[in-house]
């Protein structure tokens, strides 16, 4: 509606959106990573001096054509594969010895009690080792690590996420978590371990060997390659690993990055198949191809009827509902742990021991009770004498999934040619009551374990639960309705249930379908797998988030930008969400004021203005300011007057990576600066990044969201039509919050449309006033509206714009870090999430 006599138009929007930066704070030390190129004169001079634009560089096979980069990718795949081999061999040996020990105690003592004490002691010792590594060594080794790696690949850095200590705690801890009998898998931690291996190649002085425009971009790509190599090493699925990295991780994909991911994934798969096959299965060392077993056993025959597609769809719906329930209860349990247990210390360690004791006891006594009820007496549990269903309680993991997929009832050979004990196969999975009990038991205990103070993956437990439910459906249909089932045997239903369950919990779609297709050799069964995965994901998304996003966004409150902006963001303008009190610096600034600004706030990016104006020169990050202050006197950067000619540049090598990621805190800098130094001036213009990214205040919030998401920005200045700085946006300003049913502020992918609070004015292209409110235009608009519209417009609330100039008092509005975090600066990205 255009108001006569004005150059504005009206739109009904909620004037004051609720954004993350005004309601929540990210964990201490959480920082945003900027992936833009530093276009300062100092950085360009550095590129020129190292010959980046020279003919010798552009024609170099090692540098311009990236031969060194491909060698590093091969090294990442090799490292991730070797870590996976070490974990797999350790698990294979310890689990085998555990079963041998139980059988030895049972046969020698013939006492069920003695066998139980041996089992529970073994499990508690293993759980204690895993718990110590998390609760007292490195807390980031807990869980699967996938949520944290997803944050890193999307521009959020957590301290110590990709350190060597985290790798040690993760790889060793997951071995003992699985051996302890907890319902967890090694696949998620292998992804985290592979990502750490990818990050470790940055210690090879990539600034000199690769000469990248932005080293953070190279680091991100290597971490993505390591994560993909971890998936590939865990499942033997290189294509699925690449798709997983695209779907769950990186948001800045390109054909070049996809090729890099595939190289590292293929190498990791090659390493695992060349080593694990000969060691575990006894195959020749050089054998590859179909002769090498895949992770979950190769299906030799896959046949199904079209009508069974509807049964598969129903399994997908049920698993989607179970996945939503799993995420709901795990979220509530994790909130209780966060409130009452804490991330480290003895309370969390004792919780690990208590949970392990209860789960291990139930997994021992339930099959014992089943044997007693079957009239076989209270005898010790001898693994080879148990039925396939009863073995699930003692074995678990990939071996149980293979049995559910391939064991043929009343046969001595499985569908993959693996010899099974005669009595076990004779009894098969006919104990349907025990089978479905194990399925729900495993689902409940996995929900209880995920978030415990041990390394724990979610892939295998979810796949196992789904395989049990699918096998149960297949067995029932084959026994009761053989004319409906068609040619598909119960193992096919187990495969469908496994895919659907993991999709219902993790909301993984195309990559999960490809991983299971590669891990079972069932390419011709891809359509039903993809169908149930999509159905389970859709059903689960109707109720809540996937488990990984739940832990990132709702529990840890990390400001992760999702894949696309919420629809309601189109209704909000940038001026409604920006930080209007901007802490800025002049192009030539007094040293004392720079120190005062750095001491008074925790912001990590500062707009630099033309002297005496509000025109933007560019942005400079906190790390550069700290290091310039530390090295300014040595390089003669300090000037006696603001008009003095620019002296010598501080070379980029003096403050280059990794120095700008680990710089001295402001307290120690203040002590080193003399009184004379504080009265001098610094010319910041040669060190300011002039990339030119900015946005007008009347642009929509959705436009700013897309700029951050696609360009990997860290700060986005808001500049009006006259070129004056009037605000700044950071990642946290782009996340909408709303109250849930409990009155708590939560992040929503698509917030509900709240009732309009009034008429808001939006500026037209030809409007020349400099402020946002424009009271004269507002009065003319109100005069032309009818009485009802006038009543609405009185509710208008337009945010004021206040720029803190050179002499103003800087204010902190939305910083993530505390003052303690800046005493010793050492982290993976320059600066934090604040303006």
C-alpha positions as a printed Julia matrix, in Angstrom:
835×3 Matrix{Float64}:
  0.0     0.0     0.0
  1.65    3.24   -1.15
  0.87    6.27    0.99
  0.16    9.46   -1.04
  2.83   12.11   -0.67
  5.52    9.76    0.59
  8.23    7.61   -0.97
  7.69    4.65    1.33
  5.63    1.53    1.21
  4.13   -0.35    4.14
  4.36   -4.01    5.04
  2.9    -5.81    8.04
  5.72   -7.59    9.85
  6.66   -8.38   13.42
  8.98   -5.46   14.14
 11.12   -7.02   16.87
 12.17  -10.56   15.97
 13.56  -12.69   18.74
 17.12  -13.64   17.77
 19.74  -15.82   19.37
 22.1   -13.0    20.33
 19.49  -11.38   22.57
 18.42  -14.47   24.48
 21.11  -17.17   24.52
 24.89  -17.46   24.8
 27.04  -20.07   23.12
 29.43  -22.14   25.26
 32.6   -20.36   26.32
 35.31  -20.58   23.71
 32.89  -21.2    20.84
 34.0   -19.16   17.88
 32.96  -18.52   14.34
 35.39  -19.21   11.5
 35.64  -16.8     8.58
 36.24  -18.29    5.15
 36.6   -15.05    3.23
 39.91  -14.03    1.67
 41.9   -11.39    3.53
 42.28   -8.65    0.89
 44.44   -6.28    2.88
 47.4    -4.51    1.24
 49.7    -6.39    3.6
 48.31   -9.79    2.53
 48.42   -8.97   -1.19
 52.04   -7.81   -0.77
 52.83  -11.15    0.86
 51.3   -13.05   -2.07
 53.33  -10.96   -4.48
 56.59  -11.57   -2.6
 56.13  -15.36   -2.48
 55.45  -15.44   -6.21
 51.8   -16.42   -6.09
 51.11  -14.47   -9.29
 54.33  -15.43  -11.05
 54.62  -17.72  -14.06
 56.73  -20.21  -12.15
 53.95  -20.67   -9.62
 51.07  -20.96  -12.1
 52.97  -23.65  -14.01
 54.19  -25.54  -10.94
 52.86  -29.09  -10.65
 53.42  -29.12   -6.89
 51.81  -25.77   -6.12
 49.39  -24.47   -8.73
 48.25  -27.91   -9.92
 48.04  -29.19   -6.34
 50.19  -32.32   -6.41
 51.16  -31.69   -2.79
 47.49  -31.35   -1.86
 46.65  -34.73   -3.39
 49.52  -36.36   -1.55
 48.2   -34.94    1.7
 44.73  -36.32    0.89
 46.23  -39.76    0.34
 48.04  -39.38    3.67
 44.73  -38.5     5.37
 43.07  -41.6     3.95
 46.01  -43.72    5.03
 45.97  -42.3     8.57
 42.2   -42.67    8.99
 42.38  -46.22    7.66
 45.16  -47.2    10.05
 43.24  -45.78   13.02
 40.17  -47.77   11.97
 42.26  -50.94   11.58
 43.75  -50.49   15.06
 40.31  -49.97   16.61
 38.75  -52.92   14.73
 41.54  -55.33   15.6
 41.47  -54.28   19.25
 37.72  -54.8    19.39
 37.93  -58.16   17.65
 40.58  -59.44   20.04
 39.03  -58.13   23.26
 35.48  -59.27   22.43
 36.77  -62.71   21.46
 38.76  -62.98   24.67
 35.75  -61.8    26.69
 33.53  -64.59   25.32
 36.32  -67.15   25.81
 36.75  -66.01   29.41
 33.02  -66.33   30.12
 32.9   -69.79   28.57
 36.01  -70.84   30.54
 34.57  -69.65   33.85
 31.21  -71.25   33.08
 32.65  -74.62   32.1
 35.21  -74.76   34.92
 32.98  -73.61   37.8
 29.55  -74.63   36.47
 28.33  -71.68   38.52
 26.09  -69.02   37.02
 26.97  -66.62   39.85
 30.7   -66.91   39.26
 30.19  -66.35   35.56
 28.11  -63.24   36.32
 30.77  -61.8    38.61
 33.39  -62.36   35.93
 31.22  -60.67   33.3
 30.27  -57.67   35.42
 33.86  -57.17   36.59
 35.17  -57.22   33.02
 32.51  -54.75   31.88
 33.08  -52.35   34.79
 36.84  -52.3    34.25
 36.41  -51.54   30.55
 33.8   -48.85   31.26
 36.07  -47.28   33.88
 38.85  -46.85   31.3
 36.46  -45.27   28.8
 34.96  -43.03   31.49
 38.35  -41.83   32.74
 39.37  -40.82   29.22
 36.27  -38.62   28.91
 35.67  -37.36   32.44
 39.29  -36.59   33.33
 41.33  -36.49   30.1
 39.29  -34.87   27.3
 35.57  -34.15   27.54
 35.19  -33.71   23.77
 35.91  -37.42   23.36
 32.4   -38.17   24.65
 29.66  -39.27   22.3
 30.09  -39.83   18.6
 31.71  -36.49   17.73
 29.53  -36.09   14.63
 27.63  -33.04   15.98
 30.88  -31.25   16.8
 32.48  -32.05   13.44
 29.32  -30.86   11.73
 29.72  -27.55   13.55
 33.35  -27.24   12.49
 32.6   -27.9     8.84
 29.89  -25.25    8.91
 32.05  -22.49   10.36
 31.99  -22.99   14.15
 35.11  -23.97   16.06
 35.13  -25.62   19.48
 38.38  -25.61   21.49
 40.42  -28.84   21.37
 37.95  -30.47   18.99
 40.65  -31.7    16.58
 43.6   -32.1    18.93
 45.85  -35.13   19.32
 44.68  -35.7    22.88
 41.09  -35.88   21.69
 42.1   -38.46   19.07
 43.8   -40.65   21.68
 40.87  -40.46   24.1
 38.37  -41.1    21.31
 40.07  -44.05   19.65
 41.06  -45.84   22.86
 37.83  -44.98   24.68
 35.51  -46.36   22.0
 37.26  -49.73   22.15
 36.55  -50.08   25.86
 33.02  -48.65   25.57
 32.04  -51.41   23.16
 33.89  -54.1    25.13
 32.02  -52.97   28.26
 28.79  -54.17   26.67
 27.29  -50.71   26.28
 24.99  -50.31   23.25
 27.31  -48.11   21.21
 29.18  -48.38   17.96
 32.63  -47.41   16.75
 31.49  -45.8    13.48
 30.63  -42.32   14.82
 33.89  -41.98   16.78
 35.75  -43.16   13.67
 34.32  -40.18   11.81
 35.59  -37.85   14.53
 38.98  -39.61   14.56
 39.29  -39.29   10.79
 38.48  -35.58   11.01
 41.26  -35.13   13.57
 43.68  -36.92   11.25
 42.63  -34.49    8.52
 43.27  -31.53   10.79
 46.71  -32.83   11.71
 48.09  -32.28    8.21
 48.01  -28.55    8.94
 51.18  -29.08   10.99
 53.08  -29.54    7.71
 53.35  -25.75    7.25
 50.66  -25.51    4.59
 51.16  -21.75    4.37
 54.46  -22.4     2.64
 53.74  -25.7     0.88
 50.27  -24.92   -0.53
 50.24  -21.1    -0.41
 46.44  -20.92   -0.09
 44.46  -17.69   -0.25
 42.78  -18.66    3.03
 44.32  -21.33    5.21
 41.1   -21.82    7.19
 39.44  -22.95    3.95
 42.19  -25.51    3.38
 41.88  -26.73    6.96
 38.12  -27.1     6.62
 38.5   -29.11    3.41
 41.11  -31.41    4.96
 38.89  -31.99    8.01
 35.98  -32.82    5.68
 38.25  -35.26    3.83
 39.25  -36.86    7.13
 35.61  -37.2     8.23
 34.7   -38.84    4.93
 37.7   -41.16    5.27
 36.49  -42.12    8.75
 33.06  -43.09    7.41
 34.63  -45.02    4.56
 37.02  -46.86    6.86
 34.22  -47.77    9.25
 31.76  -49.09    6.65
 33.89  -49.72    3.56
 31.66  -47.34    1.62
 33.63  -44.57   -0.13
 30.73  -43.16   -2.17
 28.43  -43.14    0.83
 31.17  -41.45    2.85
 31.4   -38.6     0.34
 27.63  -38.18    0.37
 27.63  -38.22    4.18
 30.17  -35.4     4.29
 28.01  -33.41    1.87
 24.72  -34.12    3.64
 25.77  -33.77    7.25
 28.92  -31.71    7.13
 30.28  -29.15    4.75
 28.1   -26.34    3.42
 30.56  -25.06    0.81
 30.84  -27.99   -1.6
 32.26  -27.88   -5.1
 33.31  -30.53   -7.65
 36.95  -30.09   -6.59
 36.13  -30.77   -2.93
 34.01  -33.8    -3.85
 36.97  -35.24   -5.74
 39.23  -34.64   -2.74
 36.78  -36.39   -0.43
 36.55  -39.37   -2.75
 40.34  -39.73   -2.94
 40.77  -39.86    0.84
 37.72  -42.15    1.25
 38.95  -44.59   -1.38
 42.39  -44.8     0.2
 40.86  -45.44    3.64
 38.68  -48.24    2.24
 41.66  -49.77    0.47
 43.69  -49.79    3.69
 40.96  -51.5     5.72
 40.2   -54.13    3.08
 43.85  -54.97    2.52
 44.52  -55.45    6.23
 41.34  -56.61    8.0
 40.42  -59.28    5.47
 43.67  -61.27    5.78
 43.97  -60.8     9.55
 40.38  -61.51   10.59
 38.96  -63.61    7.74
 42.14  -65.32    6.58
 41.98  -64.11    2.97
 45.12  -63.68    0.86
 46.84  -60.35    1.44
 46.43  -59.06   -2.09
 42.83  -60.2    -2.6
 40.25  -57.51   -3.44
 36.82  -57.41   -5.08
 33.85  -59.65   -4.27
 36.07  -62.15   -2.49
 36.56  -59.7     0.36
 33.58  -59.55    2.76
 31.8   -56.24    3.21
 30.85  -54.73    6.58
 27.41  -56.32    7.01
 27.8   -59.33    4.73
 27.07  -59.55    1.03
 23.57  -60.53   -0.09
 23.87  -63.15   -2.8
 20.2   -62.93   -3.78
 17.71  -60.08   -3.34
 14.15  -60.64   -4.56
 10.95  -58.96   -3.44
  7.4   -58.41   -4.59
  5.99  -55.03   -5.53
  3.25  -55.43   -2.89
  5.95  -55.74   -0.24
  6.88  -52.11   -0.95
  3.81  -51.12    1.09
  5.01  -53.25    4.0
  8.41  -51.61    3.73
  6.71  -48.2     3.84
  4.86  -49.17    7.03
  8.16  -50.22    8.59
  9.53  -46.78    7.66
  6.6   -45.05    9.35
  6.96  -47.11   12.54
 10.71  -46.53   12.7
 10.19  -42.79   12.11
  7.85  -42.69   15.11
 10.28  -44.69   17.24
 13.12  -42.41   16.15
 11.15  -39.3    17.14
 10.38  -40.87   20.54
 14.07  -41.79   20.93
 15.15  -38.21   20.26
 12.52  -36.78   22.61
 13.5   -38.9    25.59
 17.22  -38.6    24.9
 16.83  -34.81   24.76
 15.09  -34.75   28.14
 17.71  -37.07   29.63
 20.55  -34.96   28.24
 19.05  -31.79   29.72
 18.88  -33.52   33.11
 22.51  -34.6    32.76
 23.54  -31.09   31.83
 21.71  -29.69   34.84
 22.57  -32.3    37.48
 25.63  -34.29   36.37
 27.91  -31.88   34.55
 30.37  -32.48   31.71
 33.32  -33.75   33.76
 34.26  -34.95   37.22
 33.4   -37.78   39.56
 29.63  -37.49   39.25
 29.77  -38.21   35.54
 32.28  -41.0    36.07
 30.08  -42.69   38.68
 27.13  -42.4    36.32
 29.16  -44.34   33.73
 29.79  -47.15   36.22
 26.17  -47.27   37.4
 24.73  -47.39   33.89
 27.25  -50.04   32.84
 26.43  -52.17   35.89
 22.69  -52.09   35.2
 22.94  -52.72   31.45
 25.54  -55.48   31.78
 23.5   -57.17   34.51
 20.31  -57.12   32.42
 22.11  -58.42   29.33
 23.44  -61.32   31.38
 20.35  -62.28   33.39
 17.64  -61.95   30.73
 18.99  -64.82   28.55
 19.62  -66.79   31.75
 15.98  -66.37   32.76
 14.85  -67.33   29.24
 16.88  -70.56   29.44
 15.41  -71.27   32.87
 11.87  -70.72   31.64
 12.54  -73.06   28.71
 13.29  -75.87   31.19
 17.03  -75.96   30.56
 17.84  -75.08   34.16
 20.0   -72.33   35.64
 23.18  -73.28   33.88
 26.12  -71.05   32.9
 25.8   -69.32   29.54
 27.97  -71.08   26.95
 27.93  -68.87   23.87
 28.05  -71.61   21.2
 25.17  -73.45   22.86
 22.82  -70.47   22.74
 20.31  -69.81   19.99
 20.78  -66.97   17.55
 18.25  -64.86   19.46
 19.92  -65.5    22.8
 23.36  -64.72   21.38
 22.18  -61.19   20.6
 22.29  -60.37   24.32
 25.97  -61.31   24.66
 27.35  -60.35   21.25
 25.75  -57.24   19.71
 27.44  -55.01   17.16
 28.17  -55.78   13.52
 28.25  -59.56   14.06
 24.66  -59.56   15.29
 23.56  -57.37   12.38
 25.16  -59.8     9.93
 23.31  -62.7    11.56
 19.99  -60.85   11.38
 20.6   -60.05    7.73
 21.84  -63.43    6.53
 21.03  -66.3     8.9
 18.69  -68.81    7.24
 16.34  -70.69    9.52
 16.8   -74.47    9.64
 20.07  -74.29    7.72
 23.71  -74.74    8.52
 24.94  -72.12    6.11
 24.15  -68.44    6.04
 23.39  -66.56    2.85
 26.93  -65.22    2.81
 28.57  -68.61    3.1
 29.59  -68.22    6.75
 29.32  -71.44    8.71
 27.03  -71.15   11.71
 26.65  -73.63   14.6
 24.11  -76.33   13.81
 22.06  -75.87   16.97
 22.03  -72.1    16.65
 20.75  -72.18   13.09
 18.31  -74.93   13.91
 16.68  -72.75   16.54
 17.26  -69.61   14.44
 15.19  -66.52   15.27
 11.98  -68.41   16.08
 11.94  -67.07   19.67
 10.0   -64.03   18.54
  9.11  -62.86   22.04
 12.77  -62.75   23.06
 13.65  -61.13   19.72
 11.23  -58.22   20.05
 12.16  -57.83   23.73
 15.8   -57.42   22.73
 14.81  -54.85   20.1
 13.05  -52.55   22.56
 15.68  -53.21   25.23
 18.42  -52.15   22.83
 16.44  -49.06   21.8
 15.89  -47.99   25.43
 19.47  -48.63   26.56
 20.88  -46.85   23.5
 18.77  -43.82   24.41
 20.14  -44.06   27.95
 23.76  -44.46   26.82
 23.94  -41.74   24.15
 25.2   -38.71   26.06
 26.94  -40.79   28.74
 30.51  -39.88   29.65
 32.1   -42.36   27.24
 32.83  -42.37   23.5
 29.72  -43.82   21.92
 28.49  -44.01   18.35
 24.87  -44.27   17.34
 25.08  -45.98   13.94
 25.4   -49.65   14.91
 22.96  -49.61   17.88
 20.29  -47.95   15.72
 20.95  -50.33   12.84
 20.78  -53.28   15.24
 17.46  -52.15   16.72
 15.96  -51.64   13.27
 17.32  -54.98   12.05
 15.68  -56.76   15.0
 12.32  -55.07   14.36
 12.53  -55.78   10.63
 13.52  -59.41   11.22
 10.58  -59.76   13.62
  8.16  -58.49   10.97
  9.67  -60.79    8.34
  9.49  -63.85   10.62
  5.86  -63.15   11.55
  4.81  -62.62    7.95
  6.65  -65.71    6.77
  5.05  -67.85    9.49
  1.52  -66.44    9.44
  1.02  -64.96    5.97
  3.4   -66.73    3.58
  1.17  -65.89    0.63
  1.64  -62.15    1.31
  5.38  -62.09    1.92
  6.49  -63.14   -1.53
 10.11  -64.01   -2.31
 11.74  -61.69    0.25
 13.15  -63.6     3.22
 13.25  -62.13    6.76
 16.82  -60.94    6.24
 15.59  -58.44    3.64
 13.1   -57.08    6.16
 15.93  -56.78    8.67
 17.89  -54.66    6.17
 14.85  -52.43    5.57
 14.26  -52.01    9.3
 17.91  -51.15    9.95
 17.89  -48.39    7.33
 14.59  -46.99    8.56
 15.6   -46.94   12.22
 18.84  -45.05   11.7
 17.05  -42.58    9.43
 14.34  -42.06   12.04
 16.94  -41.23   14.7
 19.65  -39.4    12.75
 17.54  -38.05    9.84
 20.16  -39.15    7.33
 18.78  -39.85    3.85
 20.73  -40.32    0.65
 24.1   -40.97    2.29
 22.61  -43.63    4.59
 20.98  -45.38    1.64
 24.29  -45.44   -0.22
 26.3   -46.58    2.83
 23.98  -49.54    3.45
 23.93  -50.37   -0.24
 27.74  -50.5    -0.37
 28.05  -52.26    3.01
 25.73  -55.11    1.92
 26.4   -55.28   -1.83
 22.72  -54.73   -2.63
 22.79  -52.14   -5.39
 19.64  -53.58   -6.95
 17.8   -53.05   -3.66
 18.55  -49.32   -3.62
 14.97  -48.17   -4.36
 13.29  -49.79   -1.3
 16.17  -48.66    0.92
 15.9   -45.06   -0.23
 12.11  -45.13    0.06
 12.06  -46.25    3.7
 14.87  -43.84    4.59
 12.94  -40.87    3.2
  9.67  -41.96    4.84
 11.29  -42.44    8.25
 13.01  -39.06    7.96
  9.81  -37.26    7.02
  7.86  -38.87    9.86
 10.55  -38.03   12.41
 10.94  -34.44   11.17
  7.24  -33.86   11.8
  7.83  -34.24   15.54
 11.37  -33.02   16.31
 14.94  -32.6    15.05
 17.41  -35.3    14.25
 19.55  -36.46   17.14
 22.68  -34.62   15.96
 20.93  -31.28   15.42
 19.15  -31.78   18.74
 22.46  -31.98   20.59
 23.99  -29.09   18.63
 21.16  -26.59   18.7
 18.81  -27.4    21.57
 21.21  -28.85   24.15
 24.59  -27.2    23.54
 22.99  -24.02   22.14
 25.6   -23.66   19.42
 24.49  -21.09   16.81
 24.55  -23.39   13.78
 23.08  -21.93   10.62
 20.78  -24.5     9.07
 20.65  -25.33    5.4
 18.1   -22.69    4.43
 16.58  -19.61    6.08
 13.2   -19.79    7.76
 10.34  -18.53    5.62
  9.49  -15.86    8.17
 12.93  -14.27    7.71
 11.69  -12.65    4.52
  9.36  -10.54    6.67
 12.18   -9.11    8.77
 14.63   -6.41    7.68
 18.33   -6.36    8.5
 17.8    -3.21   10.58
 15.54   -5.21   12.92
 18.23   -7.7    13.92
 21.56   -5.93   13.55
 23.75   -4.73   16.42
 23.39   -0.97   16.1
 25.98    0.0    18.72
 29.06   -0.76   16.66
 32.52   -0.66   18.19
 34.59    0.87   15.4
 38.1     2.21   14.86
 39.48    5.01   12.7
 41.92    4.35    9.88
 44.65    6.06   11.92
 44.04    5.39   15.59
 45.85    6.19   18.81
 47.5     3.17   20.42
 45.87    3.94   23.77
 42.37    3.85   22.3
 43.04    0.55   20.54
 44.11   -0.91   23.88
 41.02    0.51   25.58
 38.71   -0.94   22.93
 40.29   -4.39   23.11
 40.13   -4.34   26.91
 36.51   -3.16   27.1
 34.89   -5.78   24.85
 35.31   -9.3    23.59
 34.35   -8.64   19.99
 36.58  -10.22   17.42
 35.96   -8.07   14.39
 36.09   -4.27   14.18
 34.98   -2.03   11.3
 37.65    0.5    10.34
 36.36    3.9     9.16
 37.85    6.67    7.1
 39.35    9.32    9.34
 36.69   11.72   10.56
 33.82   10.0     8.7
 31.54    6.99    8.97
 32.66    5.56    5.61
 33.9     1.98    5.71
 37.55    1.21    5.03
 37.08   -2.47    5.81
 37.29   -4.93    8.71
 40.17   -5.96   10.94
 40.1    -8.89   13.34
 41.18   -8.96   16.95
 44.08  -11.3    16.32
 45.69   -8.84   13.92
 45.3    -5.96   16.39
 46.91   -7.93   19.22
 49.87   -8.93   17.09
 50.29   -5.47   15.56
 50.47   -4.01   19.04
 53.02   -6.64   20.04
 55.25   -6.09   16.99
 54.55   -2.44   16.17
 57.56   -0.97   17.95
 59.99   -3.5    16.47
 58.88   -2.8    12.89
 58.57    0.99   13.4
 54.83    1.03   12.95
 54.08    3.54   15.71
 53.79    7.15   14.47
 54.19   10.41   16.37
 51.31   12.17   14.54
 48.21   10.89   12.74
 49.3    12.64    9.52
 52.73   11.04    9.36
 53.47    9.03    6.2
 53.03    5.27    6.39
 56.19    3.65    7.65
 57.36    0.12    6.98
 54.73   -2.61    6.86
 54.7    -5.33    9.44
 55.25   -8.31    7.14
 52.49  -10.88    6.99
 54.95  -13.58    8.01
 55.3   -11.9    11.4
 51.62  -12.36   12.21
 50.77  -15.22    9.84
 49.06  -18.44   10.74
 49.28  -19.99   13.28
 50.26  -16.84   15.19
 46.93  -15.1    14.58
 45.25  -18.15   16.11
 47.38  -17.93   19.23
 48.1   -14.36   20.23
 49.03  -12.68   23.54
 46.2   -11.47   25.72
 45.54   -7.78   26.17
 46.73   -7.73   29.8
 50.26   -8.82   28.9
 50.28   -6.43   25.93
 49.32   -3.51   28.16
 52.29   -4.2    30.43
 54.74   -4.27   27.51
 53.56   -0.97   25.98
 55.34    2.04   27.44
 53.65    5.36   28.21
 55.34    6.87   25.17
 54.07    4.07   22.91
 50.5     4.57   24.11
 50.48    8.18   22.92
 51.54    7.3    19.41
 49.37    6.4    16.45
 48.93    3.31   14.3
 47.89    3.36   10.66
 45.55    0.38   10.34
 44.64    0.84    6.68
 47.32   -1.47    5.18
 46.06   -4.29    7.44
 42.32   -3.87    6.84
 40.53   -6.49    4.73
 38.73   -4.61    1.98
 36.63   -7.45    0.56
 33.62   -5.16    0.3
 30.95   -7.48    1.7
 28.12   -5.37    3.14
 24.34   -5.2     3.12
 21.8    -2.34    3.22
 19.6    -2.01    6.3
 16.35   -2.49    4.36
 17.44   -5.89    2.95
 15.64   -8.92    4.31
 17.03  -11.15    7.02
 16.85  -14.06    4.56
 19.31  -12.32    2.22
 21.82  -11.87    5.04
 21.36  -15.52    6.03
 22.21  -16.7     2.51
 25.32  -14.48    2.38
 26.62  -15.98    5.63
 25.77  -19.52    4.64
 27.16  -19.48    1.11
 30.18  -17.23    1.5
 31.28  -18.44    4.93
 31.24  -14.94    6.41
 31.96  -14.04    9.98
 30.9   -10.41   10.12
 28.65   -8.49    7.76
 28.64   -4.66    8.05
 25.37   -2.85    7.44
 25.89    0.24    5.26
 23.19    2.75    4.31
 22.67    4.37    0.92
 25.2     7.11    1.72
 27.92    4.55    2.45
 27.87    5.2     6.2
 28.24    2.32    8.65
 25.07    1.9    10.69
 25.27   -1.62   12.13
 26.82   -5.05   11.95
 25.51   -8.61   11.81
 27.1   -11.78   13.15
 26.06  -15.41   12.98
 23.99  -15.29   16.16
 21.81  -12.46   14.85
 20.49  -14.75   12.11
 18.97  -17.44   14.34
 15.36  -16.95   15.36
 14.15  -18.02   18.77
 10.69  -18.63   20.18
  9.19  -19.93   23.38
  8.39  -23.63   23.64
  5.6   -25.19   25.65
  7.69  -24.84   28.82
  8.35  -21.15   28.33
 12.01  -21.68   27.38
 13.63  -19.97   24.41
 14.52  -22.49   21.69
 15.75  -22.3    18.12
 13.28  -23.28   15.43
 13.95  -24.22   11.82
 10.61  -22.7    10.85
  9.25  -20.52   13.68
  5.51  -20.12   13.89
  4.16  -16.89   12.48
  3.28  -14.73   15.44
  0.55  -12.13   15.28
  1.54   -8.81   13.74
  2.59   -6.21   16.25
  2.07   -3.25   13.99
  2.75   -1.55   10.7
  6.45   -1.19    9.91
  7.88    1.22    7.39
 10.37    0.09    4.79
 12.58    2.46    2.93
 12.24    2.88   -0.84
 15.14    3.13   -3.27
 14.9     6.9    -3.71
 14.52    7.87   -0.06
 17.36   10.16    1.06
 16.89   10.44    4.82
 19.72    8.81    6.76
 17.84    7.39    9.75
 15.5     4.42    9.84
 12.58    5.86   11.72
 11.93    8.91    9.48
  9.35   10.5    11.71
  8.07   12.99    9.15
  7.22   10.18    6.72
  5.57    8.27    9.51
  3.3    11.19   10.37
  2.16   11.63    6.77
  1.46    7.91    6.53
 -0.59    7.95    9.7
 -2.61   10.9     8.49
 -3.65    9.03    5.36
 -4.68    5.81    7.06
 -8.12    5.08    8.42
 -8.8     4.84   12.14
 -8.15    1.11   12.37
 -4.81    1.35   10.62
 -3.88    4.35   12.77
 -4.48    2.27   15.88
 -2.2    -0.45   14.54
  0.57    1.96   13.61
  0.79    3.33   17.15
  2.36    0.01   18.16
  5.3     0.57   15.82
  8.66    0.18   17.49
 11.66    1.08   15.37
 15.11    0.23   16.76
 17.37    3.22   17.23
 20.76    3.39   15.59
 23.67    4.47   17.67
 27.23    4.39   16.35
 30.02    4.45   18.86
 32.54    6.79   17.31
 36.19    7.27   18.11
 35.51    9.02   21.42
 32.49    6.98   22.45
 32.42    4.25   25.05
 32.49    0.89   23.31
 29.82   -1.6    24.37
 29.7    -5.38   24.11
 26.42   -6.75   22.83
 26.72  -10.36   21.73
 30.16  -11.77   22.34
 30.55  -15.46   23.1
 33.75  -15.53   25.08
 34.4   -14.35   28.62
 37.33  -12.3    29.87
 38.9   -15.5    31.11
 38.95  -16.87   27.59
 41.32  -14.09   26.48
 43.96  -14.61   29.13
 45.62  -17.21   26.9
 44.39  -17.13   23.33
 44.8   -20.43   21.47
 42.08  -21.57   19.14
 41.25  -22.61   15.62
 39.64  -19.51   14.16
 40.41  -15.83   14.42
 38.14  -14.27   16.96
 34.71  -15.15   18.24
 31.14  -14.79   17.23
 30.52  -11.32   18.56
 30.6    -8.23   16.4
